């Protein structure tokens, strides 16, 4: 089920983009309906390793990823994501700095 969220993106290189209209699925929904039942992660799991197609990777705290505004977005401002914006799917964690 796709949901819409208007969120700001703060980059580690000091720029900010405000009021971005993202659409996608919450990370929490994916975690609870797919990952936990199928992979049965150990309850002590504290971080998730995220990989990007450009080679970027980050270990993110699971607690942060389960926040209700964290999205696996496939649309930005009503349009499918472009490669420049993370297509085909971008992890949007508004409380953490992006890149």
N, C-alpha and C positions, 0 to 999 in steps of 0.2 A: 504494500500500500504506500503510495507516494504522498509525502507531506511537503508543505511549503514553510520556509522559515526565512525571515529577513534578518541577516546577521552581518556583523562587521568582520573584516579580516585585517589582522595586524601582522605585518611582516617583520621578521627578525632584522631586516635591513632598514628599518625605521619608517616605512610608509604604511599608510592605513587606507583601506577602501571601506566606505560605510554604506549601510543599507543595501547590501547585495541580496537579491531574491534567489535563494537556492531552493531546489526541489530534489527530493530523493527519499531514502529510507533512513530511519534512525539507526545508529550503530547498535543501540540497546535492543531494538527489535531483532536485528540480525543475530546478535549475540544470544538472545534468549530463545529464539525460534529455530535457529540453524546450528550455531556453533555448540552450544551447551548440549542439546540432545544428540547431536551426531558425533562430536569430538570428545565429549565428556571431559573438559579440561579439569585439571586438578584444582580444587577450591583455593589453593594457595597462589594461583596465578595472579600476578600483580601488574604485569606489563604485556602489551601486545606489540609485536614488531610489524611495522607497516613498511611496505616496499612500494616505490613508484617506478613507472616504466623508464624514467630517466636515470635510474640508479640511486636516487635519494632514498634513504631509509631512516627510520627513527623508532626508538622504543618508547611507547606512550603508556602512561599509567592507565590501567584498566578502569580505575575509579573515575578518571577524567572522561574516558570514552563512553562511559555509561550515563553521562549527563543527558538530560532530555533534549538538548539543542544540538547534539553532535550528529552530523549527517554523513551518509555516504551519498553524495549528490551526483546526479546525472544531468542536471539542468541548472542553468544560471540565467536569471532574468527572462525566464520563459523559453529559452532556447537550449538545445542539446549542448553539452560542454564542448568547447573547441579543444584542440591539443594544447593550446597556450593556457587553458584554464584547467587542465588536468584530465581531459577525456581519456578513457570513457567514464571514469568514476573518480570523484575526488573526495577524500576524507576531510570534512570541514569540522574543526574543533575550535569554536570561537573563543574559548577561554585560554587557549594556548597560542603562542606565536606560530605563524605559518611561514612558508618560504615560497 
